[in-house]
Amino acid sequence: MTILDGKKIAADIRARVKAEVAALGRLPAGRHGTPGLGVVLVGTDPASHTYVRLKEKACAEVGIRFERTLIPAAAAQDDVLAAVRAYNDRADIDAVLVQLPLPDGMDENAVIAAMDPAKDVDGFHPDNLKRFLAGEPIVTPVIVNGLLQLIAATGIPLPGARAAVFANSTIFAEPLRVALEARGMHVTTSLGKNLADTAPTVAGADVVIVAVGKPAYVRAKDCKDGAVLIDVGTNWLPDGSYVGDVDAEGAEAKPGWLTPVPGGVGPVTVAALTENVVALNRARH
């Protein structure tokens, strides 16, 4: 399988966004201006801090203003809600992100619902998910945006093709299903405890997307020749490194495409975030 170089695709996205941000900055005062992203980060989870640093770096590269509010893990949920609402109220912040997961005991759904839907950069607010499923999105959810760009990079024709999606969450799977079906694909989703035996499912799929948090959940050798295999999994190892959900053994001998972990979905998703910040800036002005 050909490796889908997420770093290269992400660099192309950032180059486009940088040019768009520069163009916004040249508009007359009061029209658009430099886009701004406000991030709420709760606790000390190393992975969450790493992800936020990567997002900050991408924003700096393209010219987006980045602000971070760091809240202790022991803080009350009301403190998190207050931070979100503070960004909601600021005219110079176009987009708001709450880095997930939140510490145990905090209601992630309540925190997401506290965001102004017009500033919800991830696209997870209930109102925005409804709009997306109805075909009237403000922005495409960041993860869906990134996955679509990875698939597009392969050049495979999507109308009539088959996709298999393995996931733990409908928040991830349902918008992805809608986006793929809108492009003419036939989509099979396997969720949570109903996750299918993967081998027969992936054998007939032209695109396989796996995000279940289980190493080697899908084996590349079970996929059909010419398939696109997208690994969204992040499974942390004791040494601080991480692996995805795909067992890539035998992949080098098969025709098709495979995203590496790391270096595949992650960089493209971060770059897609910057696209959404700009889109929200345009929608608000």
C-alpha positions in Angstrom: 0.0 0.0 0.0 1.1 3.5 -0.7 1.6 5.6 2.4 -0.7 8.6 2.5 1.7 11.4 3.7 -0.5 13.4 6.1 2.3 15.8 6.8 2.5 16.7 3.1 -1.3 17.1 2.7 -1.4 19.2 5.9 1.4 21.5 4.6 -0.7 22.1 1.4 -3.8 22.9 3.5 -1.8 25.3 5.7 -0.4 27.1 2.6 -3.9 27.7 1.3 -5.1 28.9 4.7 -2.1 31.2 5.1 -2.9 32.9 1.8 -6.5 33.3 2.8 -5.7 34.7 6.2 -3.3 37.2 4.6 -6.1 38.3 2.2 -8.5 38.8 5.2 -5.9 41.0 6.9 -5.9 43.3 3.8 -9.6 44.0 3.9 -10.8 47.4 5.2 -11.0 47.8 9.0 -14.2 46.3 10.4 -14.4 43.6 7.8 -13.1 40.2 8.9 -9.6 41.0 10.1 -7.2 38.4 11.5 -9.1 35.2 12.6 -8.8 34.3 16.3 -9.1 30.9 18.1 -9.7 30.5 21.8 -8.9 27.1 23.4 -10.0 25.9 26.8 -7.6 23.2 28.2 -8.5 21.5 31.4 -6.1 19.5 33.5 -2.6 18.1 32.9 -3.3 15.2 30.5 0.0 15.0 28.5 -1.8 14.0 25.2 -4.2 16.9 25.4 -1.4 19.3 26.0 0.5 17.9 23.1 -2.5 18.3 20.8 -3.0 21.9 21.9 0.6 22.7 21.2 0.3 21.3 17.7 -2.8 23.4 17.1 -1.0 26.5 18.4 1.9 25.8 16.1 -0.4 25.4 13.1 -2.2 28.6 13.9 1.0 30.5 14.2 2.2 29.3 10.8 -0.9 30.5 9.0 -1.4 33.7 10.9 -4.4 32.9 13.1 -4.4 34.5 16.6 -4.3 31.8 19.2 -5.3 32.1 22.9 -5.4 29.4 25.5 -7.2 29.3 28.9 -5.6 26.7 31.2 -7.9 25.4 34.0 -6.8 23.0 36.8 -8.2 19.5 36.7 -9.6 20.1 40.2 -11.6 23.1 39.1 -15.4 23.1 39.1 -17.3 22.6 35.9 -18.7 26.1 36.3 -15.1 27.4 35.8 -14.9 25.6 32.5 -18.3 26.9 31.4 -17.3 30.4 32.4 -14.1 30.2 30.2 -16.2 29.0 27.3 -18.7 31.8 27.7 -15.9 34.4 28.0 -14.7 33.4 24.5 -18.3 33.4 23.3 -18.6 37.0 24.3 -15.4 38.3 22.7 -15.6 40.0 19.3 -12.0 39.2 18.5 -12.5 35.4 18.9 -14.1 33.8 15.9 -13.7 30.2 17.0 -13.8 28.3 20.3 -12.4 24.8 21.0 -12.6 22.8 24.2 -9.8 20.1 24.2 -11.3 16.7 25.0 -11.4 14.6 27.0 -12.3 16.5 30.1 -11.4 15.2 33.6 -13.7 12.6 35.2 -16.8 14.1 36.7 -17.2 16.8 34.1 -20.1 16.7 31.6 -18.5 17.1 28.2 -21.9 17.4 26.5 -22.9 20.3 28.8 -19.6 22.1 28.1 -19.9 21.6 24.3 -23.5 22.9 24.4 -22.3 26.0 26.2 -20.3 27.1 23.1 -21.8 29.7 20.8 -22.7 27.5 17.8 -21.4 30.2 15.5 -17.9 29.8 17.1 -17.9 26.0 17.4 -14.8 25.1 15.4 -14.9 21.4 15.9 -18.5 21.2 14.7 -19.7 19.2 17.8 -22.3 21.5 19.1 -25.8 19.8 19.0 -27.2 22.6 16.8 -24.2 22.3 14.4 -24.5 18.5 14.2 -28.2 18.9 13.3 -27.4 21.4 10.6 -24.7 19.2 9.2 -26.9 16.2 9.0 -29.6 18.3 7.4 -27.1 19.5 4.7 -26.9 23.1 6.0 -23.6 23.2 7.9 -21.8 26.3 9.1 -18.6 24.2 8.9 -17.8 20.6 8.3 -16.7 18.9 11.6 -13.0 19.1 11.7 -12.3 15.3 11.7 -14.7 14.8 8.8 -13.1 17.6 6.9 -9.6 16.1 7.4 -10.7 12.5 6.4 -12.4 13.8 3.3 -9.2 15.5 2.3 -7.1 12.4 2.9 -9.5 10.3 0.7 -9.4 13.0 -2.0 -5.6 12.8 -2.1 -5.9 9.2 -3.4 -7.9 10.3 -6.4 -10.2 7.3 -6.2 -13.7 7.8 -7.7 -16.3 7.9 -4.8 -19.7 7.6 -6.5 -20.8 3.9 -6.2 -17.8 3.0 -4.0 -18.2 1.2 -0.6 -17.0 2.5 2.7 -16.7 0.7 6.0 -16.6 2.8 9.2 -15.6 1.3 12.6 -16.1 3.7 15.5 -17.1 4.0 19.2 -19.1 7.1 18.8 -22.1 8.3 16.7 -20.7 11.9 17.1 -17.8 10.7 14.9 -19.6 8.1 12.7 -22.9 9.8 11.8 -21.5 13.0 10.3 -18.9 10.9 8.4 -21.6 8.6 7.1 -23.6 11.6 5.8 -20.6 13.2 4.2 -19.6 10.0 2.4 -23.1 9.3 1.3 -23.4 12.8 -0.1 -20.5 11.9 -2.3 -22.3 8.9 -3.7 -20.8 6.2 -1.5 -22.5 3.2 0.1 -21.6 3.3 3.8 -21.6 0.5 6.4 -21.0 1.6 10.0 -20.1 -0.6 13.0 -20.5 1.1 16.4 -19.6 0.4 20.0 -20.6 -3.1 21.3 -22.0 -3.9 17.8 -18.6 -3.7 16.2 -18.6 -6.3 13.4 -16.0 -9.0 12.8 -13.8 -6.8 10.6 -12.5 -9.3 8.0 -15.6 -9.9 6.0 -16.6 -6.2 6.3 -13.4 -4.8 5.0 -13.0 -7.3 2.3 -15.6 -5.6 0.1 -14.9 -2.0 1.1 -13.1 0.5 -1.1 -12.5 2.9 1.9 -12.0 1.6 5.4 -12.0 4.1 8.3 -11.2 2.8 11.8 -11.4 4.7 15.1 -12.1 2.3 17.9 -9.0 2.7 20.2 -7.8 -0.9 19.8 -4.4 -1.8 18.4 -4.5 -4.2 15.4 -8.3 -4.0 15.2 -8.2 -4.1 11.4 -5.6 -6.0 9.5 -4.4 -4.5 6.3 -4.0 -7.9 4.7 -7.8 -8.4 5.0 -8.6 -5.4 2.9 -9.3 -5.6 -0.8 -6.7 -4.7 -3.3 -6.8 -0.9 -4.1 -8.6 0.0 -0.9 -8.0 3.2 1.1 -7.3 2.4 4.8 -7.5 5.3 7.1 -6.4 4.8 10.7 -7.8 7.3 13.2 -6.8 5.3 16.3 -4.5 6.6 19.0 -3.3 4.0 21.5 -0.6 5.2 23.9 2.2 2.9 24.9 4.1 2.9 28.2 7.1 4.4 26.5 5.1 7.5 25.5 4.8 6.5 21.8 1.5 5.5 20.3 0.1 3.2 17.6 -3.2 3.2 15.6 -5.9 0.7 15.2 -4.5 -1.0 12.1 -2.2 -4.0 11.9 -0.1 -3.0 8.8 1.6 -6.3 8.4 1.6 -7.3 4.8 0.4 -3.9 3.6 3.6 -3.2 1.6 2.6 -6.0 -0.8 -0.9 -4.8 -1.5 -2.0 -2.1 -3.9 -3.9 0.7 -2.2 -3.3 3.5 0.3 -2.7 3.5 4.1 -2.4 6.4 6.6 0.6 6.0 9.0 0.4 6.5 12.8 1.8 9.0 13.6 1.9 11.2 10.5 -1.4 10.4 8.9 -4.7 11.6 10.1 -3.4 13.8 13.0 -1.5 16.5 10.9 -4.4 16.7 8.4 -7.0 17.2 11.1 -5.0 20.0 12.8 -4.6 21.7 9.4 -8.4 21.3 8.8 -9.0 23.1 12.1 -7.3 26.2 10.7 -9.6 26.0 7.7 -12.6 26.0 10.0 -11.4 29.0 12.0 -11.2 31.0 8.8 -14.6 29.7 7.7 -16.1 30.9 11.0 -14.4 34.3 10.7 -16.0 34.7 7.2 -19.4 33.6 8.5 -19.4 36.1 11.4 -18.5 39.2 9.4 
